[in-house]
Amino acid sequence: LGPRYAVLREEFARQHQNALPRQGEVRRVFVCFGGGDASGYTLHAIQALAGMGAADLAVDVVTGAQNPHLEDFRVWCARYGYACHIHTDRMAGLMAAADLAIGAGGVNLWERCAAGLPALVVITAENQREQVDVAARLGVIYVPDQSADLAGMLASHLYALIRNRRLRHALSAQGIQTVDGRGAARVVAALSFRAVTFRRAAPQDCETLFAWRNHPDILKYSHDPAPISPDVHRDWYAAVMRDTSRILLIGSCDGDDLGVVRFDLN
């Protein structure tokens, strides 16, 4: 349905209300390649910024607490005086304070648009490619051709972006116009025409769940696409019914059972 339906946190809808197209010089850069970034793209971005010799640039580096390169990030950020934010809840505020971003093509792409933050985007996973291509055609991101020398590629294109005020302004203005951060509300409005109620699963629901579990549309998305036998399912279901650390709920609408959700309590 397009970027107007991008499901973002409420903070980005609030931030969008005050977002203005970037017009001045680049004084602050926001770097984020998601919470995981196992491939170390963030390190390449830090190296590219450090190699540019722009000592007057303030840099915010954001990553998650489970990032395997976390200690390296801290060392590099301390070396160059960059701020290192771990699992921050201030994403919208940090984006609003920045003049330029370096990041991946995941959900952060639309968050940056809502905040009016122009960005140099790198595709870090194949499932980002279609989204990045769409965003590039919409004129809301800058996407260079990637090369083996990632740090060198980033440095050269960062230099070009920093020196191109008109391009940054255009990316920022188009991003603000394209994404207003209210996609989640639009999705809820589209889904809320029927009320779904939930009840605890009962022994008589065993056969219904068995039919759902072996349905072809379910099997093709399962870790194990092979159908299970009735006996295996009944044993599993009986164990779930006895297990007080599991909550099994059946969702229904207008008298029809729609699906199941399970909570495993730790």
SULFEN-V407780 format. One record per pair of residues at least 12 apart in sequence whose ideal C-beta (glycine too) atoms are under 10 Angstrom apart, sorted by the first residue. I is the first residue (numbers start at 0). J is the second residue. D is the distance in Angstrom with one decimal. If there is no record, write none. Layout:
i j d
I J D
I J D
This chain:
i j d
0 182 8.8
0 185 8.2
0 186 8.8
0 189 8.6
1 133 8.4
1 137 9.0
1 177 8.5
1 178 9.6
1 182 9.1
2 108 9.1
2 109 5.9
2 112 7.0
2 113 9.2
2 130 9.3
2 133 8.1
2 134 7.6
2 137 7.2
2 139 7.8
2 174 9.1
2 177 5.1
2 178 4.9
2 179 9.1
2 182 7.5
3 109 10.0
3 177 7.8
3 178 7.3
3 179 7.1
3 180 9.9
3 181 7.7
3 182 6.0
3 185 6.5
4 109 9.8
4 178 9.8
4 181 9.3
4 182 4.5
4 183 8.6
4 184 9.8
4 185 5.5
4 186 5.9
4 189 8.3
5 106 7.5
5 108 8.6
5 109 3.9
5 110 8.3
5 112 8.1
5 113 7.9
5 130 9.7
5 177 9.2
5 178 5.8
5 179 9.3
5 180 7.9
5 181 9.2
5 182 4.2
5 183 8.4
5 185 9.4
5 186 9.4
6 106 8.0
6 109 8.7
6 180 10.0
6 182 5.3
6 183 4.7
6 184 9.6
6 185 9.1
6 186 6.0
6 187 9.5
7 90 10.0
7 91 9.0
7 106 7.4
7 107 9.9
7 109 6.2
7 110 5.8
7 112 9.5
7 113 6.2
7 114 10.0
7 178 7.8
7 179 9.4
7 180 5.1
7 181 8.3
7 182 6.1
7 183 6.4
8 88 9.5
8 90 8.0
8 91 7.6
8 106 9.8
8 110 8.1
8 113 9.8
8 180 8.3
8 183 7.9
9 91 9.3
9 180 7.9
9 181 9.2
9 183 7.6
9 184 8.9
10 88 8.5
10 89 8.8
10 90 7.3
10 91 4.2
10 92 8.0
10 94 9.8
10 95 9.9
10 110 9.1
10 113 9.4
10 114 9.5
10 180 8.2
11 90 8.2
11 91 5.3
11 94 8.3
11 95 9.7
11 109 8.2
11 110 5.4
11 111 9.3
11 112 9.1
11 113 4.2
11 114 6.6
11 178 8.2
11 179 8.8
11 180 3.8
11 181 9.0
11 182 9.3
11 183 9.5
12 91 9.2
12 113 7.3
12 178 9.9
12 179 6.9
12 180 3.5
12 181 5.1
12 182 8.8
12 183 8.1
12 184 7.7
13 91 7.3
13 113 9.7
13 180 7.6
14 90 9.3
14 91 4.2
14 92 7.5
14 94 7.3
14 95 5.5
14 110 8.9
14 113 6.5
14 114 5.2
14 115 8.5
14 116 9.8
14 180 7.0
15 91 8.9
15 95 9.7
15 112 9.0
15 113 4.7
15 114 7.1
15 115 7.7
15 174 9.8
15 175 7.0
15 178 7.6
15 179 5.2
15 180 4.4
15 181 8.0
16 179 8.8
16 180 8.7
17 95 7.5
17 114 9.5
17 115 9.1
18 91 9.8
18 94 9.2
18 95 7.0
18 112 9.3
18 113 7.1
18 114 5.7
18 115 3.7
18 116 8.5
18 171 8.3
18 172 9.8
18 174 8.5
18 175 5.1
18 178 9.8
18 179 9.2
18 180 9.1
19 95 9.6
19 115 6.3
19 171 8.1
19 172 8.9
19 175 7.8
20 115 6.1
20 117 8.8
20 167 8.7
20 168 5.3
20 169 8.2
20 170 8.8
20 171 4.3
20 172 3.9
20 173 8.7
20 174 8.6
20 175 6.4
20 176 9.3
21 97 8.7
21 98 5.5
21 99 7.7
21 115 6.6
21 116 7.3
21 117 5.9
21 164 8.5
21 167 5.4
21 168 6.1
21 169 9.9
21 170 8.2
21 171 4.3
21 172 8.6
21 174 9.7
21 175 9.8
22 98 9.4
22 164 7.1
22 165 9.6
22 167 8.3
22 168 5.5
22 171 8.3
22 172 9.5
23 98 6.9
23 164 7.8
23 167 9.4
23 168 9.5
24 55 9.7
24 98 7.3
24 99 10.0
24 161 8.1
24 162 9.9
24 164 7.5
24 167 9.7
25 53 8.6
25 55 9.9
25 56 7.1
25 57 9.9
25 97 8.8
25 98 4.5
25 99 4.9
25 117 9.3
25 157 8.9
25 160 7.7
25 161 4.7
25 162 9.0
25 163 10.0
25 164 8.7
25 167 7.4
26 53 9.9
26 55 7.4
26 56 6.9
26 57 6.4
26 96 9.7
26 97 8.9
26 98 5.7
26 99 9.2
27 56 7.2
27 57 4.5
27 58 7.4
27 59 7.0
27 82 9.6
27 93 9.0
27 96 6.0
27 97 4.7
27 98 5.4
27 99 7.8
27 100 9.8
28 44 8.7
28 48 6.4
28 53 8.8
28 56 5.8
28 57 7.4
28 58 4.9
28 59 7.4
28 60 9.2
28 81 8.9
28 97 6.2
28 98 7.2
28 99 5.2
28 100 7.0
28 101 6.7
28 119 9.6
28 157 8.1
28 161 8.8
29 57 9.8
29 58 8.0
29 59 5.2
29 60 8.5
29 61 7.2
29 84 9.7
29 90 9.2
29 93 5.9
29 94 5.8
29 95 9.5
29 96 7.9
29 97 3.7
29 98 8.5
29 99 7.3
29 100 4.3
29 101 7.5
29 102 7.5
29 107 9.5
29 111 7.9
29 114 9.1
29 116 6.5
29 118 8.2
30 44 4.9
30 45 6.9
30 47 9.6
30 48 7.5
30 58 6.4
30 59 6.8
30 60 4.7
30 61 6.8
30 62 8.8
30 72 9.7
30 76 9.6
30 81 8.0
30 82 9.9
30 83 9.8
30 84 9.8
30 97 9.2
30 99 9.8
30 100 7.3
30 101 5.0
30 102 6.9
30 153 10.0
31 44 9.1
31 59 8.3
31 60 7.5
31 61 4.1
31 62 7.1
31 63 9.7
31 84 8.7
31 87 9.5
31 90 7.8
31 93 8.4
31 94 8.7
31 100 7.3
31 101 8.0
31 102 4.9
31 103 7.7
31 105 9.7
31 107 5.8
31 110 9.2
31 111 8.9
31 118 9.6
32 44 7.3
32 60 9.6
32 61 8.8
32 62 7.5
32 66 9.2
32 101 8.1
32 102 5.8
32 103 4.7
32 104 9.8
32 105 8.6
32 107 8.2
32 121 7.5
32 123 6.1
33 61 9.1
33 62 7.8
33 63 7.3
33 66 8.8
33 102 8.0
33 103 5.6
33 104 10.0
33 105 5.8
33 106 8.5
33 107 6.8
33 123 7.5
33 124 9.2
34 61 8.7
34 62 6.5
34 63 2.7
34 64 7.8
34 65 6.8
34 66 6.8
34 85 9.6
34 86 7.2
34 105 9.9
35 62 8.4
35 63 6.2
35 65 6.6
35 66 6.2
35 67 8.0
35 68 9.8
35 123 9.6
36 62 6.2
36 63 7.9
36 65 10.0
36 66 5.7
36 67 8.4
36 68 7.0
36 69 9.8
36 72 9.2
36 102 10.0
36 103 7.8
36 123 7.4
37 65 9.5
37 66 7.8
37 67 5.7
37 68 8.0
37 123 9.5
38 67 9.7
38 68 9.2
38 103 10.0
38 123 6.5
38 124 8.9
38 149 9.6
39 66 9.1
39 67 8.3
39 68 5.3
39 71 7.9
39 72 9.4
39 149 9.3
40 68 9.7
40 101 8.8
40 102 8.6
40 103 6.8
40 121 6.1
40 122 10.0
40 123 5.6
40 149 7.2
40 150 9.9
40 153 9.1
41 60 6.4
41 61 8.5
41 62 6.0
41 66 7.8
41 68 7.0
41 69 9.9
41 71 9.0
41 72 6.3
41 75 9.0
41 76 9.8
41 83 9.9
41 101 8.7
41 102 9.1
41 103 9.5
42 60 9.7
42 68 6.0
42 71 6.1
42 72 7.1
42 75 6.7
42 149 9.5
42 150 8.5
43 101 9.3
43 121 8.5
43 148 9.3
43 149 4.4
43 150 4.6
43 151 9.2
43 152 8.8
43 153 6.3
43 154 9.5
44 58 9.0
44 60 8.0
44 100 9.9
44 101 4.7
44 102 8.3
44 119 8.9
44 121 8.3
44 149 8.5
44 150 7.9
44 153 5.9
44 154 9.5
44 157 8.7
45 58 7.7
45 60 6.5
45 71 9.0
45 72 7.4
45 75 4.9
45 76 7.0
45 78 9.1
45 79 7.1
45 81 6.8
45 83 9.6
45 101 9.4
45 150 8.8
45 153 9.8
46 75 7.6
46 79 9.5
46 149 8.9
46 150 4.5
46 151 9.4
46 153 8.3
46 154 8.3
47 101 7.9
47 119 9.7
47 149 7.9
47 150 4.6
47 151 7.5
47 152 8.1
47 153 3.8
47 154 4.1
47 155 8.7
47 156 9.0
47 157 6.2
47 158 9.4
48 60 9.3
48 75 9.9
48 79 7.5
48 81 7.7
48 101 7.9
48 150 9.4
48 153 8.1
48 154 7.8
48 157 7.1
49 75 7.6
49 78 7.8
49 79 5.0
49 80 9.9
49 81 8.5
49 150 9.3
49 154 9.3
50 150 6.8
50 151 8.3
50 153 9.2
50 154 5.4
50 157 9.8
51 153 9.4
51 154 5.6
51 155 9.5
51 157 6.6
51 158 6.4
51 161 8.3
52 154 9.9
53 157 8.9
53 158 9.0
53 161 7.7
54 79 8.6
54 80 8.3
56 79 9.5
56 80 9.7
56 81 9.0
56 98 9.3
56 99 9.2
56 157 9.7
56 161 8.5
57 80 8.5
57 81 8.0
57 82 7.4
57 96 8.8
57 97 8.6
57 98 9.4
58 76 7.9
58 79 7.4
58 80 8.1
58 81 4.0
58 82 6.9
58 83 9.4
58 97 9.1
58 101 9.4
59 76 9.5
59 81 7.4
59 82 4.9
59 83 8.4
59 84 6.2
59 87 9.0
59 89 9.4
59 93 5.2
59 94 9.0
59 96 7.6
59 97 6.6
59 100 9.4
60 72 6.2
60 73 9.4
60 75 8.3
60 76 5.5
60 79 9.7
60 81 5.4
60 82 6.8
60 83 5.1
60 84 6.8
60 85 9.5
60 93 10.0
60 101 9.6
61 82 9.1
61 83 8.3
61 84 4.6
61 85 8.1
61 86 8.8
61 87 6.0
61 89 9.0
61 90 7.0
61 93 6.6
61 94 9.4
61 100 10.0
61 102 8.9
61 107 9.1
62 83 7.8
62 84 7.6
62 85 6.5
62 86 8.0
62 87 9.2
63 85 7.3
63 86 5.5
63 87 9.5
64 85 5.5
64 86 4.5
65 85 9.9
65 86 8.6
66 85 8.2
66 86 9.3
69 83 8.9
69 85 7.1
72 84 9.9
72 85 8.4
73 85 8.5
90 107 8.1
90 110 6.6
90 111 9.6
90 114 8.7
91 110 7.3
91 111 10.0
91 113 8.0
91 114 6.1
91 116 10.0
91 180 8.7
92 114 9.0
93 114 9.0
93 116 9.3
94 107 8.7
94 110 6.6
94 111 5.8
94 112 9.8
94 113 8.3
94 114 3.9
94 115 8.4
94 116 4.8
94 118 9.3
95 113 9.8
95 114 5.2
95 115 7.8
95 116 7.6
96 114 9.4
96 116 9.3
97 111 8.9
97 114 8.3
97 115 10.0
97 116 5.7
97 117 9.3
97 118 9.4
98 116 7.9
98 117 7.9
98 161 8.9
98 167 7.5
98 171 9.1
99 116 7.4
99 117 5.9
99 118 7.2
99 119 7.3
99 141 9.4
99 157 7.7
99 160 6.3
99 161 6.9
99 167 6.6
99 170 9.4
99 171 9.5
100 114 8.9
100 116 5.0
100 117 7.0
100 118 3.9
100 119 7.2
100 120 8.5
100 140 9.3
100 141 9.9
101 118 6.9
101 119 5.1
101 120 8.2
101 121 7.5
101 153 6.6
101 156 9.4
101 157 7.1
101 160 9.5
102 116 9.3
102 118 5.8
102 119 7.9
102 120 6.3
102 121 7.4
102 123 9.0
102 140 9.3
103 118 9.7
103 120 7.0
103 121 6.1
103 122 7.4
103 123 4.4
103 124 7.7
103 127 6.6
103 131 8.9
104 118 9.6
104 120 5.3
104 121 7.3
104 122 5.2
104 123 7.0
104 124 7.9
104 126 9.1
104 127 3.6
104 128 7.5
104 129 9.4
104 130 5.8
104 131 3.9
104 132 9.1
104 133 10.0
104 134 7.4
104 135 9.4
104 140 7.9
104 142 8.0
105 120 9.8
105 122 9.8
105 123 7.7
105 124 7.6
105 126 8.6
105 127 5.9
105 130 8.0
105 131 9.4
106 127 9.8
106 130 9.1
107 120 9.1
108 120 6.4
108 127 8.1
108 130 6.7
108 131 7.1
108 133 9.8
108 134 5.8
108 139 8.0
108 140 6.4
108 174 9.3
108 178 9.0
109 130 8.7
109 134 8.0
109 139 8.7
109 140 10.0
109 174 8.7
109 177 8.5
109 178 5.1
109 180 8.4
109 182 7.8
110 178 8.2
110 180 8.1
111 134 9.9
111 139 8.5
111 140 7.9
111 170 9.5
111 171 9.4
111 174 6.8
111 178 8.7
112 134 7.8
112 137 9.0
112 139 5.1
112 140 7.9
112 170 8.9
112 171 8.8
112 173 8.1
112 174 3.4
112 175 7.1
112 176 8.9
112 177 5.7
112 178 3.9
112 179 9.2
112 180 8.8
113 174 7.4
113 175 7.6
113 177 8.9
113 178 4.6
113 179 6.6
113 180 4.0
113 181 9.0
113 182 9.1
114 171 9.1
114 174 8.0
114 175 8.4
114 178 9.1
114 180 8.5
115 170 9.2
115 171 4.8
115 172 7.6
115 173 9.6
115 174 5.9
115 175 4.5
115 176 9.5
115 178 9.4
116 167 9.6
116 170 8.8
116 171 6.9
116 174 7.2
116 175 9.5
117 139 8.5
117 140 7.9
117 141 7.0
117 160 7.4
117 163 9.8
117 166 7.7
117 167 4.5
117 168 7.9
117 169 8.2
117 170 3.8
117 171 4.7
117 172 9.2
117 173 9.2
117 174 7.1
118 134 9.4
118 139 8.5
118 140 5.4
118 141 6.8
118 142 9.3
118 160 9.2
118 167 9.6
118 170 7.3
118 171 9.4
118 174 8.3
119 140 7.9
119 141 5.1
119 142 7.8
119 143 7.0
119 152 9.7
119 153 7.0
119 156 5.8
119 157 6.3
119 159 9.3
119 160 6.0
119 170 9.6
120 134 7.5
120 135 7.9
120 139 9.5
120 140 4.6
120 141 6.7
120 142 5.1
120 143 8.6
121 142 8.0
121 143 8.2
121 145 6.4
121 149 7.5
121 152 8.6
121 153 7.6
121 156 9.8
122 142 7.6
122 145 6.7
123 145 9.7
134 173 9.8
134 174 8.8
134 177 8.4
134 178 9.5
137 173 6.8
137 174 8.7
137 176 9.5
137 177 5.7
137 178 9.6
138 166 9.9
138 169 6.8
138 170 6.9
138 172 9.3
138 173 4.6
138 174 8.6
138 176 9.7
138 177 8.4
139 169 9.5
139 170 6.2
139 171 8.8
139 172 9.4
139 173 5.0
139 174 4.3
139 175 9.0
139 176 8.6
139 177 5.3
139 178 7.5
140 170 6.7
140 173 9.3
140 174 7.8
141 156 7.2
141 157 9.8
141 159 8.9
141 160 6.2
141 163 9.2
141 166 7.2
141 167 8.6
141 169 9.9
141 170 6.2
142 156 9.4
143 155 8.2
143 156 4.5
143 157 9.7
143 159 8.8
143 160 9.5
144 156 9.5
193 252 5.1
193 253 6.9
193 257 9.6
194 251 9.7
194 252 6.7
194 253 8.5
195 250 5.1
195 251 7.1
195 252 5.0
195 253 9.6
195 257 6.7
195 258 9.0
196 248 9.9
196 249 9.3
196 250 7.3
196 251 5.6
196 252 7.3
196 253 9.7
196 257 9.9
197 246 10.0
197 248 4.5
197 249 6.8
197 250 5.4
197 251 7.6
197 257 10.0
197 259 9.7
197 260 7.6
198 248 6.8
198 249 5.6
198 250 8.5
198 251 6.9
198 256 9.4
199 240 9.8
199 246 7.5
199 247 7.1
199 248 6.5
199 249 7.7
200 236 8.4
200 239 7.8
200 240 7.6
200 245 9.8
200 246 8.8
200 247 3.9
200 248 6.6
200 249 5.3
200 256 10.0
200 259 6.9
200 260 9.8
200 261 8.8
201 240 8.4
201 247 9.4
201 249 8.3
202 236 8.1
202 237 8.4
202 240 6.5
204 236 8.2
204 240 9.7
204 247 8.2
204 249 5.9
204 256 7.7
204 259 8.1
205 229 9.4
205 232 7.4
205 233 6.3
205 235 9.5
205 236 4.7
205 237 8.1
205 239 9.7
205 240 8.6
206 229 8.6
206 232 8.9
206 233 9.0
206 236 9.3
207 249 7.8
207 256 6.0
207 259 8.5
208 232 7.4
208 235 9.3
208 236 6.6
208 239 9.3
208 247 8.3
208 249 8.4
208 256 9.4
208 258 9.6
208 259 5.9
209 226 9.9
209 227 8.0
209 228 9.5
209 229 6.4
209 231 9.6
209 232 4.6
209 233 7.8
209 235 9.6
209 236 7.8
210 232 9.8
211 256 8.9
211 257 9.8
211 258 7.1
211 259 6.7
212 226 8.1
212 227 6.3
212 231 9.9
212 232 6.4
212 235 9.1
212 236 9.7
212 259 9.1
213 225 9.5
213 226 4.5
213 227 6.6
213 228 9.4
213 229 9.3
213 232 8.2
214 226 9.5
217 258 9.8
239 261 7.6
239 263 9.9
242 263 8.8
242 264 9.4
243 264 8.3
244 262 9.1
244 263 6.6
244 264 4.6
244 265 7.9
245 261 6.3
245 262 7.0
245 263 5.6
245 264 7.1
246 260 8.6
246 261 7.0
246 262 4.3
246 263 8.2
246 264 7.0
247 259 6.5
247 260 7.9
247 261 5.2
247 262 8.1
248 260 5.1
248 261 7.6
248 262 7.7
